C-alpha cells in the first residue's frame, strides 16, 4: 500500500515506522515545508492518506485529498465544527473518509464500555459524574477530542446532564471535564461516578503513541479502495 503522510510530527513519524515495518511504502511525507506535495499530481499517487496535523489545517488538507480522489484517514482534533461540511463534500465527490478522535484499539473498546456504563447509570440519580483527561503539554486543544467523544456518549444516555464544561462545576445539569497538561503523558481518560456510599471509575491510560499510530495504519489498510464515511467502529467490527 502506498501511503501519503500529511503531518510529520511525532505521530507522523510513529505511523511511518509502523507502516514501513508492515511492508507499506510511505511515498509522501508532508509537513509545513513541503505543502506543494498536497496537490493532486502528488497526492494522487497514494492509495490512502493519513492526516495528523493541526486544527487550523485539517479541513484544507482533507479537501485536498478528496480533490485527488485519495481515501483519507484523519486523527486531527479541535476542528470538528466543520465535520458535517467535510462529510457532505465527501459524499458529493464520492470520496472516502474516516475520522476518529482516537485510533487506539483499546480506546475504541473503552468507548463501548463508556456507553454501556452510562446506560446503566442513567437511572441512578444518586451518582454524580465527572471526567478527567491528562495529556502532554504540547497538546493544543482542551478538552481532548477523546474526552469530548466520551462526554457526548455519556450525555446521550444520562439525560439529567445537559452539557459538558471544561472546569469544575457543582451545577446538576453540567458534566465537568477536568483537563490537565503534564509531561510526559501520552493520554489518560477517566470517568467517575460518585455516590455517598461508593465510587465507580473507568480509566484508559496510554503508555505510548504506538497504540494510536498502529490503529491509524489498521484504519488506512481497511479504508483503501472504499467509498463512503466510516469510523473505527466499522474497522474493528464494533457496530453491535
N, C-alpha and C positions, 0 to 999 in steps of 0.2 A: 504494500500500500504506500502511495506517495502522499506525504503529509506536508502541509504548509503550517508553520507555527507563527501565529500572529501574536506578538508579545514574547520577548525573550529575556525575561527577568528570572527570578529564582524558580518560579513554577514552570516557565517555558523550558528552562534547562533540565528540570527534573523530568518533564514529559519527553524531551529529546532523548535522554538517557534510556528511559524505559522503552520508548518506541523503537529505538535503534537496537536494543538488546532483543526485542521480539522479532527482529528481521525486517522492520519497516524502513522506508527511506524518507528522511526529512529533507525535502528539496528546497524549502524556503524557510529562513529564519528572519522574521521581520521585526524590527524594533524602530525606535524613533529616528534612527539614522538611515533607514532603508525603506521608507514609506513608498518609494516608487514601485516596490515589488507588490503593492496592493492592487496594481492594475491587472485587468483581465488576461493580458497576454502572459503574465507570470503566474497569477493565481490559478488560471485555467489548466495549468499542467498538473495540478494536485488532484488526488482522489477525494481528499477531505481536508478541511482547515480546522485547526484548534485555536481558539481565541481566548487569551488571558491577558487583558490589557488594563485600562483604567475606565472608570465610569464616563469620563469625558469622550473617550474614543470608541467605545464598544459599538455603539449604534452605527457609526460610519463604517467601521470595519466589517460588521456583519452584512450591511447592504452591499459592500464591495464584493463579498463572497456570493451573494445572490446574483449580482451582475455577471460574475464569472461562471455562474452555474456550478458552484462548488458547494457540496454539503458542508455545513459549519456547525461545530460544537463550541459552545461558549460557556465559560465559567466566571466571567466578569460580573460583579455585583455593583449595586449603587446606581444603576441606570434604569431600573425596571419600570419606571413610569412610562417608558417608551416601548415596553414589551408588546402590548396589544398592537401597536403600529407595525413593529417588526414582524409579528406573526401574520398580520394582514398582507404585508408586502411579500412575505414568503409564499403565501397561498397564491397571490396574484402572479408571481413569477415562476410558480411551480418548483420552488426550491426545497431544500431540506435543512431543518434547523432543530437543534437540540440544546436547550439551555437548562442548567440547574444551578442552584446556589451552592451545591456541594457534590462533587463527583465521587467521594469516598463511598465504597460499597457499605461499610459499616454505618455511615451517617444515613444512607438511604434506608437501611433497615431500621435505624433509630427513628427516622421519620414515621415509619409504620407503627413502631412501639408507642411513639408520642400520640398518634391519632387514637390508638386503642385505649391508652390510659386516659386520655381526655374524655373519651366517650364514657368510660366507667365513672369518671369523677363528675360528670355533668349533673348528676342527681345527688351530689354530696356537697351541699352549700356550706357545711361546717368547715370545709377546707379552703383556705386562701392559697393562691398560686402565684409564684414569681419565677422569673428566669434569670440566669446569669450566663454571660459569654465572655471568654478570655481569649485574646489574640495578641500577637506580637505588635510592637509599637509602630511598625511601618504600615499596618493595615489602614486604608484610607477611609473606610466607611464604618459607621457605628449606628445602630447595632449591625452585626454581620448579616449578610444575606441569609445564611443558615438560620440565625436566630429569628429573622423575620418569617421565614418559612415555618419554623416551629410555632411561632406565635400565631400565625394565621390559621394553622391547623388546629391549634387549641381553641381559638376564638370561634371557629366553625362548630365546635362541639359544646364548649362551656359557655352557654348563652348569657349567663349572668355577667360575663366580661364582654365589654363592648368595643374596646380598643386597647392597643398596647402603647406604652410610653417608655421612653429611654431614660428613666430615672426612678428613684424610689417613689412609691405612691401608696397612700392609705385609702384612696378612693375605691369604693367597692366595685365599680364598673371598669376600672383600669387594670391592665396586666403590666406590671413593671418588668422591664428588661434592663438589667444592670450590665453595662459594658466596661470591661477592664482591659487595659493595654499594658502588657508586661512582657519583657524579653527574658529568655526565649519562650515562645508559646505558640506552637502551630495551630492550636484551637481546642477549646473546651466549651461544651454547651450543657447546661443543667436546667432541669425543670423541677421545682419543688412544690409539693402540695403540703400545707401545714394546717393542722388542727390543734385544739387544746390538748389532745391526748397522744398524737403521733405525727410523724412526717413521712412522706413518700417522695423519694428523689430518683430521677433517672438522669444519667450522665453519659455523654460520649466525650472521650478525650483522644485527640490525635497525637501520635508520638512523633510524626514527621510529615513532610509534604508528600511522601511516596504514595500514600493511600489515595490522595487527591489526584496525583499525576497518573497513577495506574488506572484509576476509574475513568479518567478522561481518554486514555488510549483505548480502553474497552469500549467506551461510547463511540469513539471515532470508527473503530472496526465495525461496530454494529450499524452505524449510520451510512456507511459507504454504499452507494448505489440506491439509496432510498429517496422517496419524495414525501414531504409532509412535515408536521411539527410533532416533536417527541420529547420525552423526559426520561430520566433514569428508571422510572417505573417500568417502561417497556423494555429497556435494555436488560434489567435484572429480573424480569418476569414477576413484578410485584403488583400487577394490576388488580388482583383479587381483593 
